[in-house]
Amino acid sequence: MLISVAACVAAAVIAALASKVWPTLTNGTSRDNVAILSSLPGAHTIVLPPGVASAKRNLIDRMTVHHTDSGTTAGGQRVDAKLIGRWHEQRHLNGPYHGAQAAAYHFIILPDGTVQAGRPLNVAGSGTMNLDDNRRSIGVVLVGDFSSKTNHGQFVPGRPTAAQLRALTGLALWAFATLHFGPAQVHGHREVAASDCPGDRFDLNALRSRLAAAQASGERGVAPPIVLVR
């Protein structure tokens, strides 16, 4: 089941936001487009302890896609936002965040298409060694190992599931409408830094084509669960 803000509310908010005039970059992306997020209904806001800096960002103009390089379970536990957060906290990728928010990615997509919130969306993720990409990107990870080099059938799923691709499409279309970038700005981890992620069984060109076709057809995006830091 895909977790989302009610579609009618999201559509109304996106329509209202589209009427705003923002200073833009050459690709049409606002230099301070992250401010839009604070007015979205349903966003959950967290407050860091006194004296802890949030390092909030003011620009999102791309999306970077990852895989977890795992199966659906690890050590008898379901691989989800909370477990990924614990992994990344152990690797000191969490910054000042804990629990699911310690995840290096902003969104986690489970094999059944459920979208979970990770890192607060108005702060940088830490999913790649490309710091500029981390600062400007929405980090999205799909649970699974999509590499033929490391997954010889021991991990499921071995390719993005149909439900994951539908959820990723809905999430991307929401981001395009809300934050004003497009399919050409959607990349895999391996396209922005030295990595095999998200695996050779994830066809990134096919993903961009799918997103472009969906956008051209007027398909609506689906608002994800959003966490922001104050």
Stockholm file with secondary structure:
# STOCKHOLM 1.0

chainA/1-230         MLISVAACVAAAVIAALASKVWPTLTNGTSRDNVAILSSLPGAHTIVLPPGVASAKRNLIDRMTVHHTDSGTTAGGQRVDAKLIGRWHEQRHLNGPYHGAQAAAYHFIILPDGTVQAGRPLNVAGSGTMNLDDNRRSIGVVLVGDFSSKTNHGQFVPGRPTAAQLRALTGLALWAFATLHFGPAQVHGHREVAASDCPGDRFDLNALRSRLAAAQASGERGVAPPIVLVR
#=GR chainA/1-230 SS CCCCSCHHHHHHHHHHHHTSCCCBCTTSCBTTGGGGGGGSTTCEEECCCTTCCCCBCSCCCEEEEEECSSCSEETTEECSHHHHHHHHHHTTCCTTCCGGGGSSSSEEECTTSCEEECSCTTBCCCSSSCHHHHHHEEEEEESSCCCTTTCSSSSSCSSCCHHHHHHHHHHHHHHHHHHCCCGGGEEEHHHHSSCCTTCTTSCHHHHHHHHHHHHHTTCCCCCCCCEEEC
#=GC SS_cons         CCCCSCHHHHHHHHHHHHTSCCCBCTTSCBTTGGGGGGGSTTCEEECCCTTCCCCBCSCCCEEEEEECSSCSEETTEECSHHHHHHHHHHTTCCTTCCGGGGSSSSEEECTTSCEEECSCTTBCCCSSSCHHHHHHEEEEEESSCCCTTTCSSSSSCSSCCHHHHHHHHHHHHHHHHHHCCCGGGEEEHHHHSSCCTTCTTSCHHHHHHHHHHHHHTTCCCCCCCCEEEC
//
